Amino acid sequence: MLRLIIAALAAALLGGCATLPRAAPPALALQESRPPVTILISIDGLGANRLGQGVTPRLDALAAAGVSGSMRPSFPSNTFPNHITLVTGLRPDKHGIVDQKMRDPARPGVTFRNSDPLTNRDPFWWDAVDPIWLQAERAGIRTGMMHWVGSDVAIRGQRPSWWWPFDSAITSLQRVETVLDWVRRPIASRPAFMTLYFDVVDQRSHNQGYGSPQEQDAIREVDGQIGRLVDTLAALHQPANLVIVSDHGMAPVPPEHIRPRSLVVDPAIMESITEGPLLDIYPLPGKEAEVAARLADPPPHLSCWARKDIPARFKFGTHPRSPPFLCLADTGWSFPENPKTYIKGEHGYDPDDARIAALFIAAGPAFHTGLRLDRFDNVHVYPMLARLIGVTPHSNDGDMRTLGAILRADSN
């Protein structure tokens, strides 16, 4: 019975908003004692500034009961680079996933595209990445990845114990159920470290509009599913440490702040493999000087640099996959190929802008309660996660002193 009481108390700590389960029948006193699991949850595109607005009651409760704050994304403030930074502690210029689309001099004629499985699941692009799930597997810690950038790639021939190839058609409910299925497994096959990824908020903000009813519904959906996860873990008497993050926030771009990409990119001398707030530009052969001259006088609300001149504070531009020229729009402006007529949510902007700040929440038996953090760089999440799950962190750009104090002394 003592083990049951301990498990119930741990479950209550997990989700300050969760209701304690009813007293268990005597037979449950014989149930296994469950060691805590760690679940890293990403809500793509949900900025720290979207909490406390009346649509995230479960997230708000977890934030109030646990540790919360906002994170400064790494540059560029896009999905693929920042998800890998969160699980390696390395900035994109070091881990090599430098943007949603990129090129590598060692693979001429090929463009990596985040939406193209033929390239984004090619191990060539990932072989310099050593994500925390592979470090855990090598340490004998079983992992389960329910959609995390790179988790469906055989990196140097290695994979998590459990994983799913990314498929946006898999609903938020199905993703949560997959994680809960792993939790229900016997301890011999149960992952101790899991990830859970939601992309519906980012999709709705891009495709239906920032602040649109569809986007608000997506935020409510994810909040509700996280609440269901918390409640079910409590009912299973499964202690869990939840680390809830996002890769970036979103900035609204009204139609009057949109300019066509053709205003910048002259196809006679250059091509841009990206569009919107961030333009990755490649000169055509022999046209480097002409491109430099044209980009030296960009249109209003756009800054352009040659790779060697990218501002040092972005810590970007030394990796061979970084583009020869880079143009960055002012926050709230965009240079797309096909302009939209609604207020589109966008990211990729200067990470110092508070509108792009990512959320951070940590709750569970390993964490202190009621802590509020000043904004910090997202590279610091990885060393904290490594200590939490019990792996030795590799060399990284983070500093354990930034988040070490959020862990209780008796945690790993």
C-alpha positions in Angstrom: 0.0 0.0 0.0 2.9 2.3 0.7 4.0 2.1 -2.9 0.5 3.0 -4.1 0.5 6.1 -1.9 3.9 7.2 -3.2 2.8 6.7 -6.8 -0.4 8.6 -6.3 1.5 11.5 -4.7 3.9 11.6 -7.6 1.1 11.6 -10.1 -0.4 14.6 -8.2 2.9 16.4 -8.5 2.9 15.8 -12.2 -0.1 17.8 -13.1 -1.2 20.3 -10.5 -4.5 20.5 -12.4 -5.0 16.7 -12.4 -7.6 15.3 -10.1 -6.3 12.6 -7.8 -7.6 9.2 -8.7 -10.2 7.5 -6.4 -9.0 5.2 -3.8 -7.8 2.0 -5.5 -9.3 -1.4 -4.6 -7.1 -3.7 -2.5 -6.0 -5.7 -5.5 -4.1 -2.7 -6.9 -1.9 -2.7 -3.8 0.0 -5.5 -5.6 0.7 -3.4 -8.7 4.2 -2.7 -9.8 6.1 0.3 -8.5 6.6 2.4 -11.6 9.8 4.5 -11.9 9.3 7.9 -13.4 9.4 8.4 -17.1 10.4 11.6 -18.9 8.3 13.0 -21.8 9.6 15.8 -23.9 6.7 17.5 -25.6 6.9 20.1 -28.4 4.1 22.3 -29.5 5.3 23.6 -32.8 4.7 27.4 -33.2 3.1 28.0 -29.8 4.9 31.1 -28.4 5.3 31.8 -24.7 3.1 34.8 -25.2 0.1 32.6 -26.1 -0.3 31.2 -22.6 -2.7 32.8 -20.1 -5.1 34.0 -22.8 -8.0 31.8 -21.8 -7.5 28.9 -24.2 -4.7 26.9 -22.5 -6.1 26.0 -19.0 -4.1 22.8 -18.7 -0.8 24.3 -19.8 -1.4 27.3 -17.6 -2.0 25.0 -14.6 1.2 23.0 -15.3 3.1 26.3 -15.6 1.8 27.6 -12.4 2.5 24.4 -10.5 5.9 23.7 -12.0 8.7 25.6 -13.7 7.9 28.0 -16.5 9.6 30.7 -18.7 10.4 31.6 -22.2 13.2 30.6 -24.5 15.2 32.4 -27.1 15.3 30.2 -30.2 18.5 29.6 -32.0 19.0 31.3 -35.4 17.3 30.7 -37.7 14.1 30.5 -35.7 12.7 27.7 -37.7 11.3 24.2 -36.9 14.0 21.8 -38.1 17.1 23.7 -36.7 15.5 24.3 -33.3 14.2 20.9 -32.7 17.7 19.5 -33.2 19.2 22.2 -31.0 16.8 21.2 -28.2 18.1 17.6 -28.2 21.8 18.2 -28.8 22.5 21.6 -27.1 24.2 22.7 -30.3 23.4 25.7 -32.4 22.4 25.0 -36.0 25.7 26.3 -37.2 27.3 23.3 -35.4 24.8 20.5 -35.7 24.4 21.1 -39.4 20.6 21.2 -39.8 20.9 24.9 -40.7 17.4 25.5 -42.1 14.2 24.0 -43.4 15.9 23.8 -46.8 19.6 23.6 -47.4 22.4 22.6 -49.7 25.7 20.9 -49.0 28.8 21.2 -51.2 29.4 17.5 -50.7 26.0 16.7 -52.3 25.9 18.9 -55.5 22.6 19.3 -57.2 20.5 18.2 -54.2 18.4 20.4 -52.0 17.3 19.2 -48.6 13.6 20.0 -48.0 11.8 19.6 -44.8 8.7 18.5 -46.7 10.4 15.9 -48.9 11.0 12.5 -47.3 13.4 11.5 -50.1 15.9 14.1 -48.7 14.9 14.7 -45.1 15.2 11.0 -44.3 18.5 10.6 -46.0 21.1 9.8 -43.3 23.7 11.9 -45.2 22.2 15.1 -43.8 22.1 13.8 -40.2 25.3 12.0 -39.7 26.9 14.9 -37.7 23.8 14.9 -35.3 23.9 12.9 -32.1 20.5 13.4 -30.5 19.8 12.6 -26.9 17.6 9.6 -27.8 20.6 7.8 -29.4 22.8 8.8 -26.4 20.2 7.3 -24.2 19.9 4.1 -26.2 23.7 3.6 -26.1 23.4 4.0 -22.3 20.8 1.3 -22.1 17.9 3.6 -21.7 14.9 2.7 -23.8 13.4 5.5 -25.9 10.1 6.2 -27.8 9.8 9.0 -30.3 6.3 10.0 -31.3 7.4 12.4 -34.0 10.4 14.5 -33.4 12.5 16.1 -36.1 15.1 13.5 -37.2 13.7 10.7 -35.1 12.5 8.8 -38.2 16.0 8.7 -39.7 18.5 5.9 -39.2 21.3 8.2 -38.0 24.6 6.2 -38.4 22.4 3.1 -38.6 20.8 3.7 -35.1 17.2 4.3 -34.2 15.1 4.7 -31.1 13.5 1.6 -29.6 10.1 2.9 -30.7 9.4 5.5 -33.4 6.9 6.6 -36.0 7.7 8.1 -39.5 6.3 11.6 -39.5 2.8 11.8 -40.9 0.8 15.0 -40.4 -2.4 13.0 -40.8 -1.9 11.3 -37.5 -4.1 13.2 -35.1 -3.2 14.8 -31.8 -5.3 12.2 -30.0 -3.6 9.3 -31.8 -0.2 10.7 -30.9 -1.1 10.9 -27.3 -2.5 7.4 -27.4 0.7 6.1 -28.8 2.7 7.5 -25.9 0.2 6.1 -23.4 0.5 2.7 -25.1 4.2 2.8 -24.5 3.6 3.8 -20.9 1.3 0.9 -20.4 3.9 -1.6 -21.6 5.7 -3.9 -19.1 8.8 -2.3 -17.6 11.1 -4.5 -19.8 9.8 -2.8 -23.0 8.6 0.5 -21.6 10.5 3.6 -22.8 12.0 5.7 -20.0 12.4 8.7 -22.3 9.8 9.7 -24.8 8.9 12.6 -27.1 5.6 13.9 -28.3 5.2 16.4 -31.1 2.2 18.5 -32.1 2.3 20.5 -35.4 -1.4 21.5 -35.7 -0.9 25.0 -34.1 1.9 25.8 -36.5 -0.1 24.5 -39.5 -3.2 26.5 -38.6 -1.3 29.7 -38.0 0.4 29.4 -41.4 -2.5 28.2 -43.4 -5.6 29.8 -41.7 -4.1 32.8 -40.0 -2.6 34.0 -36.7 -5.4 34.4 -34.2 -7.9 32.8 -36.5 -10.7 30.7 -35.1 -9.0 27.6 -36.6 -5.7 28.4 -34.9 -7.5 29.0 -31.6 -9.2 25.7 -31.9 -5.8 24.0 -32.6 -4.4 25.6 -29.4 -7.4 24.3 -27.4 -7.0 20.9 -29.0 -3.4 20.5 -28.0 -4.0 21.9 -24.5 -6.8 19.4 -24.1 -4.7 16.5 -25.3 -1.9 17.4 -22.9 -4.5 17.5 -20.1 -5.7 14.0 -21.1 -2.1 12.8 -21.1 -1.7 14.1 -17.5 -5.0 12.7 -16.3 -4.3 9.2 -17.8 -0.8 9.1 -16.4 -2.3 9.9 -13.0 -4.9 7.1 -13.4 -2.1 4.7 -14.3 -0.1 5.8 -11.2 2.7 6.6 -13.6 5.0 9.3 -12.2 6.2 11.5 -15.1 8.5 14.4 -15.7 7.1 16.6 -18.4 9.2 19.0 -20.3 7.0 21.1 -22.6 8.7 23.3 -25.2 8.1 24.9 -28.5 10.6 25.6 -31.3 9.7 29.2 -31.8 6.8 31.6 -31.4 4.8 33.2 -34.2 4.5 36.8 -35.4 1.4 38.0 -37.3 2.0 39.3 -40.8 -0.8 41.5 -42.1 -1.3 41.6 -45.9 0.0 45.2 -46.0 3.4 43.9 -44.7 3.8 41.4 -47.5 6.1 42.0 -50.4 6.7 39.6 -53.3 10.0 37.7 -53.2 10.6 38.8 -56.8 11.3 42.3 -55.4 14.5 40.8 -54.1 15.4 37.8 -56.1 16.4 38.2 -59.8 16.3 34.8 -61.4 18.7 35.9 -64.0 21.5 36.0 -61.4 20.4 34.1 -58.3 17.9 31.7 -56.8 16.4 31.6 -53.3 15.6 28.1 -51.9 13.4 29.7 -49.2 10.7 32.3 -49.0 9.0 34.5 -46.5 10.8 36.1 -43.6 14.2 34.4 -44.4 15.7 34.1 -47.9 18.6 31.7 -48.4 20.1 33.0 -51.6 22.5 31.2 -54.0 24.2 33.1 -56.9 24.2 31.5 -60.3 27.7 30.5 -61.5 29.8 33.6 -62.1 27.2 36.0 -60.8 28.5 36.4 -57.2 29.5 40.0 -57.7 26.2 41.0 -59.3 24.3 39.3 -56.5 26.4 41.1 -53.9 25.7 44.5 -55.6 22.0 43.9 -55.8 21.6 42.8 -52.2 23.7 45.7 -51.0 20.6 47.8 -51.4 17.7 45.7 -50.3 14.1 46.9 -50.2 12.7 48.4 -46.9 12.1 46.0 -44.0 14.8 43.6 -45.3 18.4 43.2 -44.3 20.8 41.2 -46.5 24.3 39.9 -45.8 27.0 37.8 -47.5 27.7 34.7 -45.4 30.9 36.2 -43.9 29.0 39.4 -42.8 26.0 37.8 -41.0 25.8 39.5 -37.5 27.9 37.7 -34.9 25.1 37.6 -32.4 23.2 35.1 -34.6 26.1 32.6 -34.2 25.5 31.5 -37.8 27.3 31.4 -41.1 30.4 29.2 -40.6 28.9 25.8 -41.5 29.3 24.9 -45.2 25.6 24.4 -45.5 24.8 28.0 -44.6 23.8 29.9 -47.7 26.2 32.3 -49.5 23.8 35.2 -49.0 21.1 35.6 -46.4 18.2 38.1 -46.2 16.1 38.6 -43.1 12.8 40.5 -42.9 11.9 42.7 -40.0 9.6 40.9 -37.6 6.0 41.0 -38.9 7.1 41.4 -42.6 7.5 38.8 -45.2 8.7 38.2 -48.8 6.9 35.1 -50.0 6.6 33.7 -53.5 2.8 33.7 -53.3 1.4 36.4 -50.9 -1.6 35.6 -48.7 -4.6 37.7 -48.1 -5.0 36.9 -44.4 -2.9 37.7 -41.3 -0.4 34.8 -41.6 1.6 33.6 -38.7 5.3 33.5 -39.5 8.6 32.6 -37.8 12.3 32.7 -38.9 12.8 36.2 -37.5 15.4 37.6 -35.2 15.4 35.3 -32.1 15.8 38.3 -29.8 12.2 39.5 -30.6 9.9 38.6 -27.8 7.2 37.7 -30.3 9.3 34.7 -31.4 10.1 33.5 -27.9 9.3 29.8 -27.3 7.6 28.4 -24.3 9.1 26.3 -21.6 7.3 24.3 -18.9 8.7 21.6 -16.6 6.5 19.7 -14.2 6.9 16.4 -12.3 8.6 14.8 -9.3 12.1 15.8 -10.5 11.3 19.5 -10.7 10.9 22.3 -8.1 7.5 24.0 -8.0 6.4 27.5 -8.6 9.5 28.7 -10.3 9.5 31.5 -13.0 12.6 31.8 -15.2 14.0 34.8 -17.1 14.3 34.2 -20.8 17.1 31.9 -21.7 18.7 30.4 -24.9 17.2 27.1 -25.9 20.7 25.4 -26.0 20.4 25.1 -22.2 17.6 22.5 -22.4 19.8 19.7 -23.5 22.2 19.5 -20.6 19.3 19.6 -18.2 17.5 16.8 -20.1 20.7 14.7 -20.1 21.0 15.0 -16.3 17.3 14.2 -15.9 17.4 11.0 -17.8 20.8 9.9 -16.7 23.1 10.3 -19.7 26.5 12.0 -19.9 26.1 15.1 -22.2 28.4 15.5 -25.1 30.1 18.8 -25.8 27.5 21.4 -26.4 26.7 25.1 -26.4 24.5 25.0 -23.3 25.4 25.5 -19.6 24.0 23.3 -16.9 24.1 26.2 -14.5 21.2 27.9 -16.4 18.6 25.2 -15.7 20.3 23.0 -13.1 18.6 24.8 -10.3 15.1 23.7 -11.5 15.9 20.0 -10.7 15.4 18.7 -7.2 18.6 17.5 -5.4 17.4 13.9 -5.5 16.8 13.8 -9.3 19.4 12.3 -11.6 
